[in-house]
Amino acid sequence: MEDATGGQGLSQARPAGRARGWQVLWFLLHLAVVYAITNFCTTWLAGWTRGTVLPLLQKPTSSSSFEFLFSHIFAFSFVPAFAVGLINARFKHRVAQFVWLVPTVVLAYKFLTFPAPSVFHSQFSAAFHQYFGSGFLIPDPRDWHDFWTIVRSNPDMARGMSQLNFAAPVYAGIGYSVAAWIGRRTNLSQKVSETVKIWEDARFEHRPLGRNQLYSNQPVQQSRSEEGWLTTSDDRPIPCPTPSPWPLA
C-alpha cells in the first residue's frame, strides 16, 4: 500500500519537474532576446533614425552618432523590446513578465559598487551620472585610429558604453515584460486579426467593380433595399442606369 502511494506521488512529481524545467528554459530564451535587442537592435535603430528618418523628415541633427545613441538610449531600447514582447501575446509565457529582474539586479550591483571619484563627490551622484546621466560630448571618428583614440581617452564614451551595457538591458527588459503582461491579459492576437479582417471586408466592399465584373453573365435581381441599384448573385450592388427624361434626337 505504501509502495503504491509512493509510486503515485513520484509519477505526479515528474510532470511538475518537467514543467519547471520548461519554464526555466523559456525564461532564459526570453532573457537572451532582451540582451540581443540591446546589443543589435538598439544601435541599428539609432543609426537608422539619425541617418534616414530625420533627414527624410527634414529635421537633421547636429549630434554625432554616439551622442545621438547615448542621449536617446531609453527610447531605442524600450520601444523595440516592447514591440518584440507583443509577440508573447500569442504564446502567453508567464516567465516573460519577469525578464527585467536579471538586468535590474546587475545594474543595481554596478550602481552600488561604483566608486566615488573623490571625497568631495558623493557615491550616489557619481553612480547616477555614470549610468543615467546625459550631456555627452563625443565627436564622430574620421577613421579607425581616431575611433580607438576616442574609446580610450574620452570619458563620455566610457560612460555611454556603461549605459548601453547595463542601463539599456533594464529599459529593454521593462518594455518586454510590460508587453508580455499586456499580451497575457488581453487577446491581443485575436483583436489584431479581427481588426485586419474588418479592414479587409470594408476595403473589398467599397472597391468599384471592374468592367468584366460589371458586364458579366451573372444573374441580376432588383434590390428592395436600395432603389436605383441592382445586385448580383453574390449581393454586390451595381448601379442601374436611369432613363433620360429627354427624347433622343
Backbone as CSV, one residue per row, in Angstrom:
resi,resn,N_x,N_y,N_z,CA_x,CA_y,CA_z,C_x,C_y,C_z
1,MET,0.836,-1.208,0.000,0.000,0.000,0.000,0.867,1.253,0.000
2,GLU,1.872,1.223,0.875,2.769,2.368,0.934,3.558,2.513,-0.361
3,ASP,3.940,1.378,-0.972,4.680,1.440,-2.227,3.826,2.030,-3.337
4,ALA,2.533,1.693,-3.363,1.641,2.243,-4.380,1.471,3.736,-4.206
5,THR,1.340,4.191,-2.947,1.196,5.621,-2.691,2.466,6.379,-3.072
6,GLY,3.623,5.804,-2.745,4.877,6.450,-3.107,5.082,6.507,-4.598
7,GLY,4.699,5.457,-5.323,4.837,5.478,-6.778,3.927,6.503,-7.415
8,GLN,2.716,6.661,-6.860,1.789,7.666,-7.396,2.316,9.071,-7.173
9,GLY,2.900,9.340,-5.983,3.460,10.657,-5.723,4.647,10.958,-6.620
10,LEU,5.457,9.926,-6.882,6.603,10.124,-7.769,6.169,10.422,-9.193
11,SER,5.111,9.754,-9.664,4.618,9.998,-11.022,4.014,11.379,-11.155
12,GLN,3.430,11.901,-10.061,2.884,13.259,-10.116,3.981,14.316,-10.048
13,ALA,5.099,13.981,-9.394,6.183,14.959,-9.260,6.953,15.118,-10.555
14,ARG,7.008,14.072,-11.373,7.779,14.162,-12.611,7.216,15.188,-13.593
15,PRO,5.889,15.215,-13.874,5.378,16.278,-14.764,5.600,17.678,-14.223
16,ALA,5.489,17.832,-12.887,5.725,19.145,-12.302,7.176,19.567,-12.488
17,GLY,8.103,18.617,-12.343,9.501,18.932,-12.557,9.790,19.290,-14.001
18,ARG,9.149,18.573,-14.936,9.331,18.907,-16.349,8.781,20.291,-16.654
19,ALA,7.635,20.627,-16.057,7.044,21.954,-16.294,7.964,23.058,-15.784
20,ARG,8.571,22.860,-14.602,9.503,23.871,-14.084,10.734,23.981,-14.969
21,GLY,11.190,22.844,-15.487,12.332,22.889,-16.399,12.032,23.664,-17.666
22,TRP,10.839,23.483,-18.201,10.460,24.239,-19.394,10.325,25.725,-19.085
23,GLN,9.811,26.049,-17.886,9.686,27.458,-17.513,11.064,28.125,-17.426
24,VAL,12.039,27.416,-16.857,13.401,27.960,-16.781,13.974,28.138,-18.180
25,LEU,13.725,27.173,-19.057,14.240,27.274,-20.427,13.622,28.452,-21.166
26,TRP,12.311,28.633,-21.026,11.651,29.761,-21.681,12.136,31.087,-21.113
27,PHE,12.393,31.129,-19.800,12.895,32.363,-19.188,14.255,32.733,-19.755
28,LEU,15.143,31.757,-19.879,16.463,32.030,-20.440,16.368,32.467,-21.897
29,LEU,15.426,31.883,-22.631,15.246,32.276,-24.021,14.770,33.721,-24.137
30,HIS,13.780,34.107,-23.345,13.283,35.492,-23.363,14.367,36.467,-22.886
31,LEU,15.162,36.052,-21.904,16.254,36.906,-21.434,17.297,37.111,-22.524
32,ALA,17.590,36.057,-23.272,18.539,36.188,-24.386,18.001,37.125,-25.459
33,VAL,16.685,37.102,-25.684,16.080,38.011,-26.663,16.245,39.459,-26.214
34,VAL,16.074,39.712,-24.931,16.226,41.075,-24.413,17.646,41.584,-24.632
35,TYR,18.643,40.763,-24.321,20.027,41.198,-24.497,20.397,41.293,-25.974
36,ALA,19.802,40.457,-26.820,20.047,40.575,-28.258,19.490,41.888,-28.799
37,ILE,18.346,42.318,-28.280,17.751,43.585,-28.705,18.674,44.748,-28.357
38,THR,19.220,44.750,-27.134,20.087,45.861,-26.729,21.424,45.841,-27.458
39,ASN,21.907,44.669,-27.838,23.213,44.584,-28.499,23.148,44.869,-29.992
40,PHE,21.979,44.627,-30.612,21.889,44.771,-32.066,20.823,45.796,-32.484
41,CYS,19.600,45.625,-31.999,18.500,46.485,-32.466,18.658,47.923,-31.997
42,THR,19.148,48.133,-30.771,19.239,49.486,-30.222,20.185,50.351,-31.052
43,THR,21.383,49.855,-31.305,22.341,50.638,-32.075,21.896,50.805,-33.531
44,TRP,21.322,49.725,-34.116,20.872,49.828,-35.510,19.732,50.824,-35.644
45,LEU,18.776,50.779,-34.716,17.634,51.678,-34.782,18.067,53.128,-34.610
46,ALA,19.033,53.382,-33.728,19.536,54.747,-33.547,20.215,55.249,-34.813
47,GLY,21.039,54.408,-35.439,21.698,54.822,-36.674,20.727,55.029,-37.816
48,TRP,19.726,54.162,-37.914,18.729,54.300,-38.984,17.887,55.555,-38.784
49,THR,17.525,55.851,-37.546,16.741,57.058,-37.268,17.536,58.316,-37.591
50,ARG,18.802,58.327,-37.178,19.621,59.520,-37.407,19.985,59.689,-38.874
51,GLY,20.262,58.595,-39.580,20.736,58.700,-40.943,19.662,58.685,-42.006
52,THR,18.459,58.160,-41.680,17.408,58.023,-42.688,16.134,58.777,-42.330
53,VAL,15.624,58.537,-41.134,14.310,59.087,-40.763,14.379,60.601,-40.602
54,LEU,15.330,61.100,-39.818,15.401,62.540,-39.581,15.690,63.337,-40.854
55,PRO,16.629,62.920,-41.720,16.774,63.645,-42.991,15.538,63.567,-43.870
56,LEU,14.810,62.442,-43.806,13.584,62.333,-44.592,12.522,63.299,-44.085
57,LEU,12.490,63.532,-42.786,11.559,64.495,-42.197,12.089,65.919,-42.232
58,GLN,13.255,66.090,-42.846,13.910,67.402,-42.935,14.185,67.990,-41.545
59,LYS,14.582,67.099,-40.622,14.959,67.520,-39.281,16.284,66.871,-38.901
60,PRO,17.339,67.183,-39.625,18.632,66.560,-39.300,19.146,67.032,-37.947
61,THR,19.966,66.217,-37.340,20.530,66.551,-36.040,22.009,66.858,-36.179
62,SER,22.479,67.750,-35.347,23.895,68.102,-35.347,24.710,67.223,-34.408
63,SER,24.055,66.352,-33.655,24.759,65.462,-32.733,25.507,64.388,-33.511
64,SER,26.605,63.950,-32.963,27.330,62.847,-33.576,26.544,61.552,-33.388
65,SER,26.979,60.510,-34.045,26.247,59.242,-33.976,26.226,58.681,-32.568
66,PHE,27.354,58.776,-31.853,27.397,58.263,-30.481,26.614,59.160,-29.529
67,GLU,26.683,60.458,-29.722,25.881,61.357,-28.889,24.392,61.098,-29.078
68,PHE,23.970,60.887,-30.309,22.557,60.629,-30.576,22.115,59.312,-29.957
69,LEU,22.941,58.280,-30.071,22.608,56.973,-29.497,22.491,57.048,-27.987
70,PHE,23.511,57.574,-27.319,23.516,57.574,-25.858,22.491,58.539,-25.271
71,SER,22.153,59.614,-25.984,21.173,60.573,-25.471,19.743,60.065,-25.590
72,HIS,19.492,59.091,-26.467,18.141,58.543,-26.647,18.124,57.039,-26.405
73,ILE,18.951,56.587,-25.480,19.118,55.157,-25.295,17.861,54.508,-24.702
74,PHE,17.090,55.268,-23.934,15.860,54.705,-23.376,14.863,54.361,-24.485
75,ALA,14.628,55.299,-25.397,13.646,55.066,-26.467,14.101,53.950,-27.399
76,PHE,15.398,53.934,-27.744,15.885,52.956,-28.716,16.064,51.562,-28.123
77,SER,15.907,51.417,-26.831,15.927,50.086,-26.212,14.533,49.655,-25.752
78,PHE,13.753,50.587,-25.236,12.419,50.246,-24.735,11.462,49.922,-25.882
79,VAL,11.435,50.757,-26.926,10.445,50.599,-27.993,10.603,49.280,-28.758
80,PRO,11.793,48.913,-29.250,11.882,47.629,-29.951,11.617,46.434,-29.047
81,ALA,12.024,46.519,-27.779,11.748,45.409,-26.858,10.245,45.276,-26.602
82,PHE,9.549,46.393,-26.492,8.097,46.341,-26.311,7.421,45.726,-27.533
83,ALA,7.888,46.099,-28.733,7.305,45.554,-29.956,7.536,44.048,-30.057
84,VAL,8.750,43.604,-29.730,9.034,42.172,-29.778,8.275,41.437,-28.678
85,GLY,8.119,42.069,-27.524,7.388,41.426,-26.430,5.928,41.194,-26.730
86,LEU,5.370,41.981,-27.651,3.965,41.757,-28.018,3.767,40.424,-28.721
87,ILE,4.836,39.847,-29.264,4.725,38.522,-29.862,4.320,37.493,-28.812
88,ASN,4.682,37.755,-27.554,4.303,36.839,-26.477,2.803,36.804,-26.254
89,ALA,2.068,37.729,-26.886,0.609,37.686,-26.794,0.063,36.402,-27.395
90,ARG,0.787,35.823,-28.321,0.352,34.558,-28.916,0.756,33.359,-28.068
91,PHE,1.971,33.389,-27.488,2.457,32.244,-26.718,2.056,32.317,-25.246
92,LYS,1.907,33.546,-24.712,1.456,33.754,-23.337,2.352,33.041,-22.328
93,HIS,3.662,33.241,-22.448,4.591,32.687,-21.473,4.618,33.573,-20.235
94,ARG,4.300,32.995,-19.105,4.241,33.768,-17.871,5.616,34.278,-17.458
95,VAL,6.664,33.501,-17.705,8.001,33.885,-17.252,8.530,35.107,-18.001
96,ALA,7.939,35.423,-19.158,8.402,36.592,-19.911,8.133,37.888,-19.168
97,GLN,7.243,37.856,-18.188,6.939,39.065,-17.422,8.041,39.430,-16.425
98,PHE,8.998,38.522,-16.215,9.997,38.731,-15.166,11.419,38.844,-15.712
99,VAL,11.569,39.043,-17.020,12.925,39.135,-17.570,13.628,40.423,-17.141
100,TRP,12.885,41.414,-16.675,13.503,42.666,-16.246,14.304,42.497,-14.955
101,LEU,14.065,41.419,-14.220,14.703,41.256,-12.920,16.220,41.072,-13.037
102,VAL,16.653,40.253,-13.989,18.089,39.963,-14.101,18.892,41.215,-14.451
103,PRO,18.567,41.960,-15.524,19.357,43.181,-15.787,19.219,44.226,-14.696
104,THR,18.094,44.255,-13.974,17.943,45.214,-12.881,18.875,44.876,-11.723
105,VAL,18.993,43.590,-11.415,19.917,43.175,-10.351,21.357,43.495,-10.734
106,VAL,21.705,43.260,-11.996,23.062,43.564,-12.449,23.332,45.063,-12.362
107,LEU,22.381,45.880,-12.811,22.564,47.329,-12.748,22.631,47.807,-11.302
108,ALA,21.809,47.251,-10.428,21.839,47.655,-9.024,23.201,47.338,-8.396
109,TYR,23.757,46.197,-8.739,25.081,45.848,-8.209,26.147,46.823,-8.720
110,LYS,26.114,47.127,-10.020,27.085,48.067,-10.580,26.906,49.464,-9.978
111,PHE,25.669,49.846,-9.740,25.385,51.172,-9.174,25.919,51.271,-7.750
112,LEU,25.662,50.247,-6.940,26.062,50.295,-5.531,27.558,50.158,-5.340
113,THR,28.239,49.507,-6.254,29.680,49.304,-6.120,30.501,50.302,-6.931
114,PHE,29.834,51.292,-7.560,30.585,52.267,-8.344,31.372,53.169,-7.400
115,PRO,32.661,53.336,-7.633,33.470,54.138,-6.689,33.274,55.633,-6.915
116,ALA,33.318,56.360,-5.856,33.249,57.821,-5.941,34.559,58.360,-6.490
117,PRO,34.520,59.367,-7.375,35.769,59.880,-7.954,36.667,60.564,-6.938
118,SER,36.095,61.137,-5.889,36.905,61.795,-4.857,36.065,61.900,-3.591
119,VAL,36.692,62.363,-2.539,35.984,62.507,-1.259,35.007,63.674,-1.311
120,PHE,35.144,64.546,-2.295,34.263,65.709,-2.390,32.988,65.407,-3.190
121,HIS,32.890,64.238,-3.775,31.715,63.849,-4.529,31.068,62.638,-3.875
122,SER,29.732,62.671,-3.786,29.029,61.537,-3.203,29.009,60.358,-4.168
123,GLN,28.992,59.177,-3.603,28.983,57.971,-4.436,27.688,57.869,-5.221
124,PHE,26.560,58.278,-4.658,25.272,58.176,-5.332,25.223,59.068,-6.567
125,SER,25.643,60.332,-6.435,25.588,61.245,-7.569,26.537,60.803,-8.675
126,ALA,27.706,60.277,-8.296,28.655,59.803,-9.304,28.101,58.592,-10.040
127,ALA,27.486,57.659,-9.318,26.910,56.475,-9.959,25.705,56.843,-10.811
128,PHE,24.899,57.785,-10.345,23.737,58.201,-11.124,24.170,58.869,-12.426
129,HIS,25.194,59.701,-12.353,25.695,60.344,-13.570,26.307,59.311,-14.521
130,GLN,26.924,58.277,-13.973,27.561,57.264,-14.804,26.536,56.439,-15.580
131,TYR,25.440,56.046,-14.943,24.505,55.101,-15.555,23.202,55.736,-16.047
132,PHE,22.935,56.992,-15.660,21.687,57.624,-16.099,21.877,59.057,-16.599
133,GLY,23.062,59.601,-16.494,23.289,60.985,-16.871,23.310,61.185,-18.378
134,SER,23.155,62.443,-18.788,23.169,62.807,-20.205,24.311,63.794,-20.432
135,GLY,24.198,64.614,-21.506,25.224,65.606,-21.788,26.507,65.013,-22.332
136,PHE,26.390,64.180,-23.359,27.566,63.529,-23.945,28.244,64.460,-24.959
137,LEU,29.564,64.459,-24.959,30.366,65.207,-25.922,31.342,64.227,-26.570
138,ILE,30.910,63.651,-27.682,31.708,62.633,-28.369,31.734,62.978,-29.851
139,PRO,32.863,63.325,-30.408,32.905,63.644,-31.845,32.816,62.379,-32.691
140,ASP,32.430,62.555,-33.943,32.409,61.440,-34.879,33.839,61.094,-35.300
141,PRO,34.227,59.843,-35.224,35.590,59.478,-35.637,35.763,59.560,-37.151
142,ARG,36.938,59.970,-37.576,37.239,60.073,-39.008,37.717,58.743,-39.573
143,ASP,38.374,57.933,-38.748,38.863,56.633,-39.187,38.951,55.725,-37.961
144,TRP,39.440,54.498,-38.188,39.517,53.545,-37.083,40.518,53.978,-36.019
145,HIS,41.616,54.589,-36.416,42.588,55.062,-35.436,41.974,56.136,-34.549
146,ASP,41.221,57.026,-35.161,40.527,58.065,-34.395,39.466,57.458,-33.491
147,PHE,38.808,56.424,-33.977,37.783,55.758,-33.173,38.383,55.164,-31.897
148,TRP,39.477,54.431,-32.003,40.071,53.801,-30.823,40.680,54.848,-29.904
149,THR,41.107,55.966,-30.464,41.604,57.052,-29.612,40.472,57.624,-28.763
150,ILE,39.303,57.799,-29.381,38.141,58.301,-28.631,37.719,57.294,-27.568
151,VAL,37.740,56.016,-27.905,37.334,54.981,-26.951,38.253,54.985,-25.731
152,ARG,39.538,55.167,-25.936,40.498,55.102,-24.822,40.548,56.387,-24.000
153,SER,40.314,57.533,-24.632,40.583,58.804,-23.942,39.344,59.599,-23.563
154,ASN,38.200,59.354,-24.199,37.013,60.174,-23.938,36.202,59.557,-22.797
155,PRO,36.031,60.262,-21.666,35.262,59.682,-20.555,33.777,59.538,-20.877
156,ASP,33.241,60.409,-21.733,31.829,60.282,-22.092,31.576,59.019,-22.918
157,MET,32.562,58.586,-23.681,32.418,57.349,-24.438,32.300,56.153,-23.490
158,ALA,33.149,56.133,-22.471,33.075,55.047,-21.492,31.759,55.096,-20.718
159,ARG,31.308,56.303,-20.412,30.041,56.433,-19.682,28.869,55.985,-20.550
160,GLY,28.888,56.335,-21.837,27.820,55.894,-22.726,27.809,54.392,-22.920
161,MET,28.983,53.783,-23.017,29.038,52.329,-23.152,28.549,51.635,-21.883
162,SER,28.809,52.232,-20.732,28.277,51.670,-19.489,26.755,51.696,-19.490
163,GLN,26.170,52.782,-19.974,24.711,52.844,-20.056,24.166,51.854,-21.080
164,LEU,24.885,51.675,-22.188,24.442,50.719,-23.193,24.526,49.286,-22.674
165,ASN,25.537,48.977,-21.865,25.733,47.608,-21.392,24.900,47.265,-20.168
166,PHE,24.548,48.264,-19.342,23.889,47.945,-18.080,22.525,48.614,-17.928
167,ALA,22.348,49.848,-18.404,21.046,50.510,-18.261,20.099,50.121,-19.380
168,ALA,20.603,50.013,-20.608,19.740,49.674,-21.737,19.059,48.310,-21.569
169,PRO,19.739,47.260,-21.061,19.009,46.000,-20.825,17.864,46.136,-19.830
170,VAL,17.995,47.052,-18.870,16.891,47.281,-17.925,15.703,47.895,-18.651
171,TYR,15.957,48.917,-19.481,14.876,49.533,-20.247,14.220,48.513,-21.177
172,ALA,15.050,47.721,-21.846,14.503,46.714,-22.751,13.738,45.643,-21.987
173,GLY,14.260,45.234,-20.837,13.557,44.228,-20.040,12.215,44.715,-19.540
174,ILE,12.149,45.988,-19.141,10.867,46.546,-18.694,9.876,46.598,-19.853
175,GLY,10.318,47.079,-21.016,9.416,47.115,-22.171,8.944,45.741,-22.581
176,TYR,9.842,44.779,-22.584,9.490,43.404,-22.958,8.512,42.805,-21.952
177,SER,8.741,43.032,-20.665,7.868,42.473,-19.631,6.491,43.126,-19.640
178,VAL,6.443,44.440,-19.869,5.145,45.119,-19.951,4.323,44.589,-21.124
179,ALA,4.980,44.400,-22.262,4.270,43.856,-23.420,3.798,42.434,-23.160
180,ALA,4.621,41.626,-22.482,4.205,40.263,-22.148,3.030,40.266,-21.175
181,TRP,3.055,41.193,-20.221,1.942,41.308,-19.267,0.649,41.678,-19.989
182,ILE,0.723,42.625,-20.920,-0.452,43.018,-21.699,-0.947,41.847,-22.541
183,GLY,-0.017,41.128,-23.153,-0.403,40.005,-24.001,-1.076,38.885,-23.235
184,ARG,-0.664,38.651,-21.998,-1.278,37.572,-21.211,-2.677,37.931,-20.728
185,ARG,-2.964,39.208,-20.574,-4.251,39.614,-20.027,-5.232,40.109,-21.079
186,THR,-4.826,40.133,-22.304,-5.723,40.516,-23.391,-5.527,39.555,-24.551
187,ASN,-6.578,39.329,-25.296,-6.486,38.524,-26.510,-6.016,39.418,-27.655
188,LEU,-4.761,39.837,-27.539,-4.256,40.823,-28.476,-4.191,40.283,-29.898
189,SER,-3.708,39.042,-30.052,-3.604,38.477,-31.397,-4.978,38.316,-32.037
190,GLN,-5.977,37.920,-31.224,-7.328,37.782,-31.761,-7.888,39.138,-32.166
191,LYS,-7.644,40.173,-31.355,-8.151,41.501,-31.689,-7.487,42.048,-32.944
192,VAL,-6.189,41.785,-33.086,-5.497,42.248,-34.285,-6.038,41.558,-35.527
193,SER,-6.249,40.226,-35.442,-6.778,39.508,-36.600,-8.195,39.956,-36.933
194,GLU,-9.002,40.236,-35.912,-10.356,40.725,-36.168,-10.321,42.115,-36.808
195,THR,-9.430,42.969,-36.347,-9.307,44.300,-36.941,-8.878,44.223,-38.397
196,VAL,-7.919,43.344,-38.686,-7.463,43.183,-40.069,-8.590,42.645,-40.940
197,LYS,-9.385,41.708,-40.420,-10.498,41.145,-41.189,-11.562,42.199,-41.478
198,ILE,-11.863,43.028,-40.475,-12.841,44.101,-40.686,-12.338,45.085,-41.729
199,TRP,-11.043,45.409,-41.673,-10.470,46.340,-42.651,-10.495,45.747,-44.052
200,GLU,-10.196,44.454,-44.160,-10.233,43.805,-45.467,-11.656,43.771,-46.025
201,ASP,-12.630,43.440,-45.173,-14.027,43.403,-45.631,-14.478,44.788,-46.088
202,ALA,-14.125,45.815,-45.317,-14.531,47.173,-45.696,-13.850,47.606,-46.985
203,ARG,-12.617,47.209,-47.176,-11.899,47.602,-48.392,-12.506,46.953,-49.625
204,PHE,-12.877,45.677,-49.517,-13.445,44.990,-50.665,-14.892,45.404,-50.932
205,GLU,-15.616,45.789,-49.880,-16.999,46.225,-50.081,-17.067,47.544,-50.834
206,HIS,-16.091,48.440,-50.610,-16.104,49.747,-51.258,-15.275,49.781,-52.532
207,ARG,-14.729,48.634,-52.939,-13.950,48.629,-54.169,-14.878,48.620,-55.365
208,PRO,-14.708,49.528,-56.358,-15.600,49.555,-57.518,-15.427,48.318,-58.379
209,LEU,-16.518,47.911,-59.024,-16.484,46.741,-59.886,-15.735,47.043,-61.168
210,GLY,-14.983,46.043,-61.634,-14.289,46.181,-62.894,-15.229,46.026,-64.072
211,ARG,-14.728,46.300,-65.267,-15.553,46.242,-66.462,-16.044,44.815,-66.721
212,ASN,-15.173,43.828,-66.493,-15.581,42.440,-66.726,-16.626,41.997,-65.717
213,GLN,-16.486,42.491,-64.457,-17.478,42.127,-63.457,-18.813,42.817,-63.711
214,LEU,-18.761,44.034,-64.226,-19.986,44.795,-64.431,-20.820,44.209,-65.554
215,TYR,-20.166,43.705,-66.594,-20.887,43.194,-67.755,-20.757,41.677,-67.867
216,SER,-20.628,40.991,-66.719,-20.550,39.537,-66.748,-21.942,38.962,-66.930
217,ASN,-22.002,37.652,-67.092,-23.267,36.962,-67.311,-23.912,36.509,-66.014
218,GLN,-23.536,37.105,-64.889,-24.137,36.714,-63.625,-25.587,37.187,-63.569
219,PRO,-26.462,36.354,-63.005,-27.862,36.775,-62.887,-28.004,37.986,-61.992
220,VAL,-28.897,38.864,-62.368,-29.080,40.122,-61.659,-30.501,40.182,-61.141
221,GLN,-30.684,40.670,-59.941,-32.010,40.810,-59.368,-32.171,42.205,-58.796
222,GLN,-33.410,42.692,-58.787,-33.695,44.028,-58.280,-33.589,44.035,-56.772
223,SER,-32.839,44.995,-56.224,-32.692,45.105,-54.787,-33.858,45.903,-54.215
224,ARG,-34.439,45.390,-53.132,-35.550,46.085,-52.491,-35.069,47.138,-51.513
225,SER,-33.812,46.967,-51.049,-33.338,47.892,-50.020,-32.740,49.159,-50.596
226,GLU,-32.273,49.126,-51.843,-31.632,50.287,-52.437,-32.290,50.575,-53.772
227,GLU,-33.037,51.625,-53.840,-33.734,51.993,-55.061,-32.743,52.534,-56.077
228,GLY,-32.866,52.073,-57.303,-31.958,52.508,-58.341,-30.688,51.696,-58.422
229,TRP,-30.609,50.570,-57.705,-29.421,49.725,-57.730,-29.839,48.302,-58.062
230,LEU,-28.971,47.568,-58.690,-29.139,46.146,-58.928,-28.053,45.401,-58.165
231,THR,-28.329,44.164,-57.820,-27.334,43.362,-57.123,-27.097,42.086,-57.901
232,THR,-25.849,41.611,-57.829,-25.508,40.352,-58.466,-25.897,39.211,-57.541
233,SER,-25.604,37.993,-57.988,-25.989,36.837,-57.191,-25.228,36.762,-55.880
234,ASP,-24.051,37.377,-55.802,-23.313,37.390,-54.538,-23.514,38.694,-53.777
235,ASP,-24.660,39.375,-54.029,-25.091,40.553,-53.273,-24.138,41.727,-53.409
236,ARG,-23.500,41.906,-54.562,-22.683,43.086,-54.807,-23.500,44.093,-55.599
237,PRO,-23.656,45.335,-55.117,-24.501,46.310,-55.808,-23.819,46.860,-57.053
238,ILE,-24.576,47.042,-58.109,-24.093,47.715,-59.313,-25.118,48.777,-59.673
239,PRO,-24.678,49.905,-60.188,-25.624,51.000,-60.489,-26.560,50.621,-61.640
240,CYS,-27.821,51.009,-61.479,-28.824,50.777,-62.506,-28.982,52.070,-63.317
241,PRO,-28.813,52.040,-64.622,-28.922,53.264,-65.409,-30.334,53.846,-65.346
242,THR,-30.420,55.147,-65.139,-31.688,55.847,-65.031,-32.088,56.390,-66.408
243,PRO,-33.323,56.129,-66.875,-33.730,56.634,-68.194,-33.718,58.155,-68.262
244,SER,-33.216,58.678,-69.374,-33.140,60.121,-69.548,-34.510,60.704,-69.813
245,PRO,-34.912,61.826,-69.197,-36.235,62.423,-69.452,-36.329,63.104,-70.793
246,TRP,-35.203,63.307,-71.489,-35.229,63.986,-72.765,-35.238,62.966,-73.905
247,PRO,-36.052,63.185,-74.916,-36.057,62.240,-76.042,-34.775,62.330,-76.832
248,LEU,-34.378,61.182,-77.351,-33.168,61.145,-78.174,-33.470,61.712,-79.534
249,ALA,-32.511,62.405,-80.155,-32.703,63.002,-81.493,-32.691,61.907,-82.550
